[in-house]
């Protein structure tokens, strides 16, 4: 039987997520109690496409637990450049490491890796499909910032078609009672049909779609901003036409709730003005710290380590 990893956020129950968030809170309160729990453990970061924040978040999380890190940060520096398959790479890395974090441009690649090894594989983002640890980061940030997960109006703004973080967030937050979504995007970047039919409609989750951020910002408890991702476009002209569709400025926040929180998976390009950074509602840099902490809790869960 294969060791359980994390490929899709749907694999985790609400109870498992709540327990991990409790562990994360304890890590924040008592960091020294966790500083050696992964001593002797190795994380392999297999990143087939560029990433700064996600890769360093995984690596710093393992280092803060007393473990070590091996791996590569781009496909050109791995044997894939010689034609090696994902399955073979994973089987080789299994000989060196205790757990794998993989980012890959092709959907399903981390699942292929997990099917071929007996150590946990964490999906660190596969194409436009899934990014479960970013979702754990988002959930933990919402819990810390708002204090609860239920009865929230969540606005997702920007690239909702290719934005894997949005797809995972919708799946995860749809479990909590009283949650409503407002999707704000150009027509070309609307939330995919499979998310609407398989998650929202299947669970009778209320939602609406609009092209205007200004019309709905006053209703939101959470505003989840995303960038228009150049790397997901085949046509650069389409990217250039759509990239500046939504830019959040202090002026647009005037009608927002005082306790609303702004999240962003980062990196941002220009969809949030730097003038917003000093607003107490801007939680996206606190979100980065939360990402490292919740990944520490995930490592402990998947490796079966307790304090």
C-alpha positions as CSV (number, residue, x, y, z in Angstrom):
1,X,0.0,0.0,0.0
2,X,1.4,3.4,-1.0
3,X,2.2,5.9,1.7
4,X,-0.4,8.7,1.6
5,X,0.7,12.0,0.2
6,X,-1.3,15.1,-0.9
7,X,-2.2,15.5,-4.5
8,X,-5.7,17.1,-4.2
9,X,-7.1,19.2,-1.4
10,X,-10.3,17.0,-1.6
11,X,-8.2,14.1,-0.2
12,X,-8.2,15.9,3.2
13,X,-11.3,15.8,5.4
14,X,-12.4,19.0,7.2
15,X,-11.4,17.4,10.5
16,X,-7.9,16.7,9.2
17,X,-7.5,20.3,8.0
18,X,-8.8,21.6,11.4
19,X,-6.2,19.4,13.2
20,X,-3.4,20.7,11.0
21,X,-4.4,24.3,11.6
22,X,-4.4,23.5,15.4
23,X,-0.9,22.1,15.0
24,X,0.2,25.2,13.0
25,X,-1.1,27.5,15.8
26,X,0.9,25.5,18.3
27,X,4.0,25.8,16.1
28,X,3.6,29.6,16.1
29,X,3.2,29.5,19.9
30,X,6.0,27.1,20.7
31,X,8.5,27.0,17.8
32,X,11.3,25.5,19.8
33,X,9.2,22.4,20.6
34,X,9.2,21.6,16.8
35,X,12.7,22.6,15.9
36,X,14.2,19.0,15.9
37,X,11.1,16.9,15.1
38,X,12.3,16.1,11.5
39,X,16.0,15.7,12.3
40,X,17.3,13.0,10.0
41,X,14.5,13.5,7.5
42,X,15.1,14.7,3.9
43,X,12.7,16.6,1.7
44,X,13.2,16.4,-2.1
45,X,11.9,19.5,-4.0
46,X,11.3,18.5,-7.6
47,X,10.4,21.7,-9.4
48,X,9.9,21.3,-13.1
49,X,8.8,24.9,-13.5
50,X,10.0,28.1,-11.9
51,X,8.9,29.0,-8.4
52,X,10.4,31.1,-5.7
53,X,7.9,31.4,-2.9
54,X,6.4,27.9,-3.0
55,X,9.8,26.1,-3.2
56,X,11.4,28.2,-0.5
57,X,8.4,27.8,1.7
58,X,8.7,24.1,1.5
59,X,12.4,24.2,2.1
60,X,12.3,26.6,5.0
61,X,9.4,24.5,6.5
62,X,11.6,21.4,6.6
63,X,14.7,23.2,7.8
64,X,12.7,24.8,10.6
65,X,11.7,21.3,11.7
66,X,15.3,20.2,11.8
67,X,15.3,18.3,8.5
68,X,17.3,18.7,5.3
69,X,16.5,19.5,1.7
70,X,17.7,18.1,-1.7
71,X,16.3,18.6,-5.2
72,X,16.2,20.9,-8.2
73,X,14.6,24.2,-9.1
74,X,14.1,23.8,-12.9
75,X,13.6,21.0,-15.4
76,X,16.8,21.9,-17.3
77,X,18.9,20.9,-14.3
78,X,17.3,17.5,-13.9
79,X,17.5,14.3,-15.9
80,X,14.2,15.1,-17.5
81,X,16.4,17.1,-19.9
82,X,17.8,13.8,-21.0
83,X,14.3,12.3,-21.5
84,X,13.8,10.6,-18.1
85,X,10.2,10.1,-17.1
86,X,8.5,11.5,-14.0
87,X,7.9,8.0,-12.7
88,X,11.6,7.1,-13.1
89,X,12.8,10.3,-11.5
90,X,10.5,9.8,-8.5
91,X,11.7,6.2,-8.1
92,X,15.3,7.4,-8.0
93,X,14.6,10.2,-5.6
94,X,12.8,7.8,-3.3
95,X,16.2,6.2,-2.7
96,X,17.5,9.5,-1.3
97,X,14.6,11.2,0.4
98,X,11.7,10.6,2.9
99,X,9.1,12.9,1.2
100,X,8.8,14.7,-2.1
101,X,7.3,18.1,-3.1
102,X,6.7,18.3,-6.8
103,X,5.7,21.2,-9.1
104,X,5.1,20.3,-12.7
105,X,3.5,22.1,-15.7
106,X,1.6,19.0,-16.7
107,X,-1.6,18.1,-14.8
108,X,-1.4,14.8,-13.1
109,X,2.4,14.6,-12.9
110,X,2.6,14.5,-9.1
111,X,-0.1,11.8,-9.1
112,X,2.1,9.7,-11.5
113,X,5.0,10.2,-9.1
114,X,2.9,9.1,-6.1
115,X,1.7,6.0,-7.9
116,X,5.3,4.8,-8.4
117,X,6.9,5.4,-5.0
118,X,6.3,4.4,-1.4
119,X,7.1,7.8,0.2
120,X,4.6,10.7,0.4
121,X,4.4,13.0,-2.6
122,X,3.0,16.5,-2.2
123,X,1.6,18.3,-5.2
124,X,3.2,21.7,-5.2
125,X,1.2,22.8,-8.3
126,X,0.4,20.9,-11.5
127,X,-0.4,23.0,-14.5
128,X,-3.8,24.8,-14.1
129,X,-5.1,21.9,-12.1
130,X,-4.4,21.9,-8.3
131,X,-2.2,23.5,-5.7
132,X,-3.4,22.0,-2.4
133,X,-0.7,23.4,-0.1
134,X,-1.6,27.0,-1.3
135,X,-5.1,26.1,-0.4
136,X,-4.1,25.1,3.1
137,X,-2.2,28.4,3.3
138,X,-5.3,30.2,2.3
139,X,-7.6,28.4,4.8
140,X,-5.1,29.0,7.6
141,X,-4.9,32.6,6.7
142,X,-8.7,33.0,6.7
143,X,-8.9,31.3,10.1
144,X,-6.2,33.5,11.6
145,X,-7.5,36.7,10.0
146,X,-11.3,36.3,10.3
147,X,-11.5,33.8,13.2
148,X,-13.9,31.4,11.6
149,X,-14.5,29.6,8.3
150,X,-18.3,29.6,8.0
151,X,-20.8,32.2,6.7
152,X,-18.4,34.2,4.6
153,X,-18.7,35.9,1.2
154,X,-15.6,35.2,-0.8
155,X,-14.7,37.2,-3.9
156,X,-12.3,35.6,-6.3
157,X,-11.0,38.2,-8.8
158,X,-8.8,37.9,-11.9
159,X,-7.8,34.8,-13.8
160,X,-10.3,32.2,-12.6
161,X,-9.9,30.0,-15.7
162,X,-6.3,29.0,-15.3
163,X,-5.9,29.9,-11.6
164,X,-5.4,26.6,-9.9
165,X,-5.3,28.3,-6.5
166,X,-8.9,29.5,-7.0
167,X,-10.1,26.0,-8.1
168,X,-8.7,24.4,-5.0
169,X,-10.0,27.2,-2.7
170,X,-13.5,26.8,-4.0
171,X,-13.3,23.1,-3.4
172,X,-12.1,23.5,0.1
173,X,-14.3,26.4,1.3
174,X,-17.5,24.8,-0.2
175,X,-17.4,22.4,2.8
176,X,-18.1,25.1,5.3
177,X,-21.7,26.2,6.0
178,X,-23.0,29.5,4.8
179,X,-20.2,30.3,2.3
180,X,-21.1,32.2,-0.8
181,X,-18.7,33.0,-3.8
182,X,-18.6,36.0,-6.1
183,X,-16.5,35.4,-9.2
184,X,-15.1,38.6,-10.8
185,X,-13.3,38.1,-14.1
186,X,-13.4,38.9,-17.8
187,X,-15.6,36.7,-19.9
188,X,-12.5,34.9,-21.3
189,X,-11.2,34.0,-17.8
190,X,-14.4,32.8,-16.1
191,X,-14.4,30.0,-13.5
192,X,-14.3,26.7,-15.5
193,X,-17.5,24.7,-16.1
194,X,-16.2,21.7,-14.2
195,X,-15.7,23.7,-11.0
196,X,-19.3,25.1,-11.3
197,X,-20.9,21.7,-12.1
198,X,-18.8,19.4,-9.9
199,X,-18.4,21.6,-6.8
200,X,-20.7,24.6,-6.7
201,X,-23.9,23.2,-8.4
202,X,-23.3,19.7,-6.9
203,X,-23.3,21.1,-3.4
204,X,-25.8,23.8,-3.9
205,X,-23.3,26.5,-3.1
206,X,-24.6,30.0,-3.8
207,X,-22.5,32.0,-6.3
208,X,-22.7,34.8,-8.8
209,X,-20.4,35.9,-11.6
210,X,-19.7,39.5,-12.6
211,X,-17.1,41.5,-14.6
212,X,-17.2,44.4,-12.1
213,X,-15.2,44.5,-8.9
214,X,-16.5,47.8,-7.9
215,X,-20.1,46.6,-7.9
216,X,-19.5,43.8,-5.4
217,X,-16.5,44.8,-3.2
218,X,-18.8,46.1,-0.4
219,X,-20.3,42.6,0.0
220,X,-17.0,40.7,0.5
221,X,-15.5,39.3,3.7
222,X,-12.5,37.9,1.7
223,X,-11.2,39.3,-1.6
224,X,-8.9,36.7,-3.2
225,X,-6.9,38.5,-6.0
226,X,-5.0,36.6,-8.7
227,X,-2.7,37.6,-11.4
228,X,-3.4,37.0,-15.1
229,X,-0.8,34.3,-15.7
230,X,1.3,34.9,-18.9
231,X,2.7,31.3,-18.8
232,X,-0.8,29.8,-19.2
233,X,-1.6,31.7,-22.5
234,X,-0.8,30.4,-25.9
235,X,-1.5,33.8,-27.5
236,X,0.5,36.8,-26.1
237,X,-2.0,39.3,-27.6
238,X,-4.7,37.8,-25.4
239,X,-2.5,38.1,-22.4
240,X,-1.6,41.7,-23.1
241,X,-5.3,42.5,-23.6
242,X,-6.4,40.9,-20.3
243,X,-3.5,41.4,-17.9
244,X,-4.7,44.8,-16.5
245,X,-8.4,43.9,-16.2
246,X,-8.4,44.4,-12.5
247,X,-6.1,46.6,-10.4
248,X,-6.9,47.0,-6.7
249,X,-6.2,50.5,-5.4
250,X,-6.9,52.3,-2.2
251,X,-9.8,54.2,-3.9
252,X,-11.6,50.9,-4.7
253,X,-11.3,49.9,-1.1
254,X,-13.2,52.9,0.2
255,X,-16.5,51.0,-0.1
256,X,-15.1,47.7,1.2
257,X,-15.8,46.4,4.7
258,X,-13.4,47.5,7.4
259,X,-12.7,43.9,8.4
260,X,-12.5,42.5,4.9
261,X,-9.2,40.7,4.2
262,X,-7.3,40.8,0.9
263,X,-5.5,37.5,0.0
264,X,-3.2,36.8,-3.0
265,X,-1.2,33.6,-3.7
266,X,1.6,35.8,-5.1
267,X,3.6,36.7,-7.1
268,X,1.7,39.8,-7.9
269,X,2.4,41.8,-11.0
270,X,0.3,45.0,-10.9
271,X,-3.1,43.7,-9.9
272,X,-2.7,45.1,-6.4
273,X,-1.2,48.6,-6.1
274,X,1.7,48.8,-3.7
275,X,-0.3,51.6,-2.0
276,X,-2.6,48.9,-0.7
277,X,0.2,47.2,1.2
278,X,-0.1,49.5,4.2
279,X,-3.8,48.8,4.6
280,X,-4.5,46.6,7.6
281,X,-6.8,44.6,5.4
282,X,-3.9,43.5,3.2
283,X,-3.1,40.0,4.4
284,X,-1.0,38.6,1.5
285,X,2.4,39.0,3.2
286,X,1.1,37.5,6.4
287,X,-0.2,34.7,4.1
288,X,3.4,33.9,3.1
289,X,4.4,33.2,6.7
290,X,1.3,31.2,7.2
291,X,2.2,29.1,4.2
292,X,5.5,28.0,5.8
293,X,3.8,27.1,9.1
294,X,1.0,25.0,7.6
295,X,3.5,23.2,5.4
296,X,5.4,22.3,8.6
297,X,2.2,20.9,10.0
298,X,1.6,18.9,6.8
299,X,5.1,17.4,6.9
300,X,4.5,16.2,10.4
301,X,1.1,14.6,9.4
302,X,2.4,12.8,6.3
303,X,5.6,11.6,8.1
304,X,3.6,10.4,11.1
305,X,5.5,12.6,13.5
306,X,4.0,14.0,16.7
307,X,5.4,16.4,19.3
